[in-house]
Amino acid sequence: MKELTATEAHLSNGDVLPYGMAVWSTGVGPTSFTTSLPFAKTARGRIAVDGEMRVLQHIDPEKAQGTEVHKPSDVSKQGVL
């Protein structure tokens, strides 16, 4: 992306793409808001999700009492959000 105007996206290769709405999302790591949420996280701190993109809840092993607990190694295989 070289430039974004109110109606066009100008790419570095010279292409111009018209658009109606742009959503810009960037970043290389989780925000403090993301890390503060009480959900299971991957090893990189991202919110862990299952194959259906549902957020995995963090379960305290001491309070689980028979509930399946997702360890960080299991979570990272699931996916990230």
C-alpha positions as CSV (number, residue, x, y, z in Angstrom):
1,M,0.0,0.0,0.0
2,K,1.5,3.2,-1.1
3,E,-1.4,5.6,-0.5
4,L,-5.0,5.4,0.6
5,T,-7.4,8.2,-0.5
6,A,-11.1,8.6,0.3
7,T,-12.0,6.4,-2.7
8,E,-8.9,4.6,-4.0
9,A,-6.1,2.4,-2.8
10,H,-2.8,3.1,-4.6
11,L,-0.5,0.1,-4.5
12,S,3.3,0.2,-4.7
13,N,3.2,-1.6,-8.1
14,G,1.2,1.2,-9.7
15,D,-2.2,-0.5,-9.5
16,V,-5.1,1.6,-8.3
17,L,-8.1,-0.1,-6.6
18,P,-11.4,1.7,-6.1
19,Y,-13.2,1.0,-2.9
20,G,-16.2,2.0,-0.8
21,M,-15.0,1.2,2.6
22,A,-11.5,0.3,4.0
23,V,-10.7,-1.5,7.2
24,W,-7.1,-1.1,8.2
25,S,-5.6,-3.5,10.7
26,T,-1.9,-3.7,11.6
27,G,0.3,-4.9,14.3
28,V,2.9,-7.6,15.2
29,G,1.8,-8.6,18.7
30,P,-1.1,-8.5,21.1
31,T,-2.2,-5.2,22.7
32,S,-2.5,-4.7,26.4
33,F,-6.2,-5.0,26.0
34,T,-5.9,-8.4,24.4
35,T,-3.5,-9.7,27.0
36,S,-5.8,-8.5,29.8
37,L,-8.8,-10.6,28.6
38,P,-9.5,-13.8,30.5
39,F,-9.3,-16.1,27.5
40,A,-6.8,-18.8,26.6
41,K,-3.8,-17.4,24.8
42,T,-1.3,-18.9,22.4
43,A,2.5,-18.9,23.1
44,R,2.7,-15.5,21.3
45,G,-0.1,-14.0,23.5
46,R,-2.8,-14.0,20.8
47,I,-6.4,-15.1,21.7
48,A,-6.7,-18.8,21.1
49,V,-9.7,-20.1,19.0
50,D,-10.9,-23.5,17.9
51,G,-11.5,-24.7,14.4
52,E,-14.8,-22.8,14.2
53,M,-13.1,-19.5,15.3
54,R,-14.7,-19.7,18.8
55,V,-12.6,-18.2,21.6
56,L,-11.3,-20.7,24.0
57,Q,-11.9,-19.8,27.6
58,H,-9.0,-20.0,30.1
59,I,-9.7,-22.6,32.7
60,D,-7.9,-22.5,36.1
61,P,-6.7,-26.1,36.6
62,E,-7.2,-25.9,40.3
63,K,-10.9,-25.0,39.8
64,A,-11.5,-27.3,36.7
65,Q,-12.7,-30.4,38.6
66,G,-13.1,-32.8,35.6
67,T,-13.3,-30.1,32.9
68,E,-10.9,-30.6,30.0
69,V,-8.0,-28.1,30.4
70,H,-6.3,-26.7,27.3
71,K,-2.6,-26.4,27.9
72,P,-0.7,-23.7,25.9
73,S,0.8,-26.4,23.7
74,D,-2.7,-27.7,22.8
75,V,-4.0,-24.1,22.3
76,S,-1.4,-23.2,19.8
77,K,-2.5,-26.0,17.5
78,Q,-6.0,-24.7,17.5
79,G,-5.5,-21.3,15.9
80,V,-5.4,-17.6,16.7
81,L,-7.7,-14.6,16.5
